[in-house]
Amino acid sequence: MTRNVGGLDRVLRIIIGLALIVATATGTIGVWGWIGILPLATGLIGWCPPYAIFGINTCKTEPKQEG
């Protein structure tokens, strides 16, 4: 599994995921808010299956060091 979620994308996924989970846990929104587990997980792991399918990569890769 090569990381395909990076930088700002990861931060936004984690914030949105946590916000949805907290809103659901406090009763602010309905049970659909548990969907926040998905962006939270992909943000923490750094890999998103749909990104892999469509060839999207927001993760900056570092050039390999020679020598």
C-alpha positions in Angstrom: 0.0 0.0 0.0 1.7 3.2 -1.2 0.5 6.4 0.5 -1.7 8.4 -1.8 -3.1 11.0 0.7 -0.8 13.7 1.9 -0.4 17.0 3.5 -3.5 19.3 3.7 -5.7 16.4 2.4 -4.8 14.3 5.4 -5.4 17.1 7.9 -8.8 18.0 6.4 -9.9 14.3 6.3 -9.0 13.9 10.0 -10.8 17.1 11.1 -13.9 16.4 9.0 -14.0 12.8 10.3 -13.7 13.8 13.9 -16.3 16.6 13.5 -18.8 14.1 12.1 -18.1 11.5 14.8 -18.4 14.1 17.6 -21.6 15.6 16.1 -23.1 12.1 15.9 -22.0 11.2 19.4 -23.5 14.3 20.9 -26.8 13.9 19.0 -26.4 17.0 16.9 -26.8 14.9 13.7 -28.2 11.5 13.0 -26.5 8.2 12.7 -25.3 8.9 9.2 -22.6 10.9 10.8 -20.7 7.7 11.7 -19.6 7.8 8.1 -16.9 10.1 9.5 -15.0 7.0 10.4 -14.0 6.7 6.7 -12.3 10.1 6.2 -10.7 9.7 9.7 -9.3 6.3 8.9 -8.0 7.3 5.4 -6.5 10.4 6.9 -4.7 8.5 9.6 -3.5 5.7 7.3 -2.6 7.9 4.4 -4.2 5.7 1.8 -7.5 6.1 0.1 -8.9 3.2 -2.0 -10.9 5.4 -4.5 -7.7 7.5 -5.0 -5.8 4.3 -5.9 -8.5 3.2 -8.3 -8.6 6.5 -10.2 -4.8 7.1 -10.0 -5.0 10.2 -7.7 -2.1 11.0 -5.5 -1.9 14.1 -3.2 1.1 12.8 -1.3 4.4 14.4 -2.2 7.0 11.7 -2.7 10.6 12.4 -1.7 13.2 11.8 -4.3 15.4 8.8 -3.6 18.9 9.5 -2.2 21.7 8.1 -4.3 24.8 6.6 -2.6 
